[in-house]
């Protein structure tokens, strides 16, 4: 069965599109500029509300406001069109029903998920090395973590994952809380006053806390820092899939605001505390590695185990469901326990985790892997898509003259969402260049050896 849509040629000047099409096999495209009905239920426009944030870290606050604006556009768009099942359907609808957009978005969606799985294989190997003191070759630890994650991915419904998600959230909060407390009570951060300043020559003196980057900070380092922060707050790629799974999609805004408030408080406050006590020269990623006391480091890092497993499993499940449902659409294998169904499900997951393992071994740099995912995928799924969605929805609501007809509000919304699109394009171009350069630089200095290296990558 084809993964893309079968369809007729669409005249985009007249937008002759059927808004009620709900499957790819119906041969119709969707159009974001037709609100339409589904099952006789008219979908009304949901207004996104922007709220101010008061936060001691202005960069995180501004970044979160931009991300929240993008998420509001997703929410509004998906609630208008409940027939959309995932971000690939959204992408095709946004860009005039073009068939190649669905395939392009599907490839980006699967790659994004697999890279995130690879990140968690890498962190899992770091954790095992940290706890054991490098008792096994790093490649072996990566393989162990990938196999463990594969078995945890086997459940086929989100119901099982939702229980693990609750446990993961609790343990993540405890982990970052402990990391902040330990950073404050220990005598010195990791690497304090290293003879000769260490490899960087900077590991000397008391922690240096800066409000703005130090003079001479290069584009590569500055861009990687920006991309790492961006990755923390951008998760929109999964939102269409979650809304499609909800019994009451209209309740999604409640979850959005609850998560946003918790994100800002937890990430901003704990990150600021850890930075104050570890400074520019001793702060590393993941932040657990900045702790100088080995017991503190291992205890706080250990509380992250449920999250390290859960997030990789979540994205593996999203990829597997995406492929599995399209292979077995309309067959008994989709919703029943059949040998063929389970064998295919396990095979898809095995391929995903093998690919994740390879990614973790080819790009064994935590910060660079974050930056690469942010530049390649978050540029589209965090900014470009949703700036486009806002512009098309406003044109649908108010007609071709929506920009001038809405006055200051229309102009402000237009400018903000064009800025979102430009940020995404800048991340895609400049961010990808900076990340690739950083990866090349780290290989040049032999930070973790070469690909498939046994060098201990413990924190």
C-alpha positions, 0 to 999 in steps of 0.5 A, a space after each residue: 500500500 502506498 504511503 502517500 495520497 492518491 489524488 487528482 490535480 488540484 487547481 490552486 487558483 480556485 482551491 477546488 478541494 474537498 474538505 471532508 476527505 478523511 483518508 488518503 484512499 478517497 483521492 481528495 486533498 484537504 484545504 486549510 482555507 475551508 473550515 468544513 464539517 466532519 460528521 455534521 459537526 461544524 468546527 469553529 475557529 479557536 482563538 490562540 491566547 498569548 500570555 506574558 511570562 515573568 522569568 529571570 532568564 529573558 532568552 528562555 522567556 522570549 523563546 518560549 513565547 515564540 514557541 507558544 505562538 507556533 503551538 497555538 497555530 497548531 492547536 487551532 489548525 488541528 481542531 479545525 481539521 480533525 481528519 488530520 492524523 499526523 504532521 504529514 497530513 498537516 504538511 500536505 494540507 498547508 502546501 496546497 495538496 502537493 503530493 511530494 510534500 506528504 512524502 517529504 514531511 513523512 521522511 522528515 518525521 521518521 528521521 526526526 524520530 529516529 535521531 531522537 531515538 539515537 540521542 537516547 541511545 547515546 545518553 543511555 551509553 553515557 549513563 551506563 559508562 558513568 555508573 560502571 566507570 567504563 566497564 564495557 566498550 561504549 559500543 556495547 553499552 549503546 547496543 545494550 540500551 538499544 535492545 532494552 529500548 526495543 523491548 520496551 517499545 513493543 506495546 502497540 497502544 498509547 495507553 501503556 505509554 501514558 502510564 510510563 509518561 506520568 512516571 517519567 514526568 515525576 522522575 524528571 522533576 526529581 532529577 533536575 531538582 536534585 541536580 540544582 540542589 547538589 550544584 548549590 551545596 557541593 564545594 566545587 563543580 566538576 573540573 574545578 581548577 584543573 592543572 593547565 586549564 584542561 584541554 580548553 585551557 579555561 578550567 581555572 578559577 571560580 565559576 564565571 557567570 555571564 549575562 551576555 556571551 563573552 567577547 570573541 564567541 564564534 558563530 559556531 558556538 553561539 549557534 549551537 547554544 541557541 539550537 540546544 535551547 530551541 530543542 528543549 522547547 520544540 515538540 510540535 511535531 508530535 502534537 497533531 498525532 496526540 490531538 488525533 488520539 484524544 477523546 476530547 481534542 478540545 481539551 488540548 489547550 488545557 494540556 498545552 498551558 499546563 505543560 508550558 507553565 511547568 516547562 518555563 518554571 522547571 527548565 528556566 529555574 533549574 537551568 539558571 541555578 545550575 549555571 550560577 554554581 557551575 559557570 561558563 567554564 565548568 558547565 557541560 551538557 548534560 548538566 549532570 556532568 557539571 557536578 563535581 561530587 560523584 555520588 551527587 552526579 550518579 544519584 541525580 542522573 539515575 532519576 532520569 532512567 524512566 525518561 531516558 527509556 520513555 522518550 526514545 520508546 515514545 518516538 519509536 512508537 510514533 514511527 512504528 504506528 505511522 508505518 504500520 497503520 499505512 501498511 495494514 490500513 483496512 486489514 484485520 492485522 491493524 487492530 487484531 493480534 495476528 502473527 503477521 501484524 506482530 511480526 511486522 510491528 517488531 520488524 519496524 521497531 527493530 529497523 528503527 532502533 538499529 538506525 538509532 544505534 548507528 546514529 548514536 555511534 556516528 555522531 557521539 557528541 551529545 550537544 552536536 546531536 541536539 543541534 543537528 536535530 534542531 536545525 534539520 527538523 525543528 526549523 520546519 516542525 517548530 517554526 516554518 510549518 506553523 507560521 505558514 498555518 497562521 497565514 493561511 488560516 487568517 486568509 481563510 477567515 478574513 479573505 484576501 484583504 485580511 492583512 489590511 482589513 484587520 488593522 494593527 492586529 492583522 499586521 502584528 500577527 503577520 509580522 510575528 509569523 513571518 519572523 517565525 518562518 525566517 527563524 526556521 529558515 535561519 536555523 535550517 541554513 546557518 544552524 546546519 552549517 554550524 552543527 556540521 562544523 562543530 561535529 568536524 571540529 570535535 572529531 578533529 580534536 578527538 573528543 570521543 575518538 572515531 565512529 563506533 569507538 570504545 572510548 569511555 564517554 562517561 560524564 
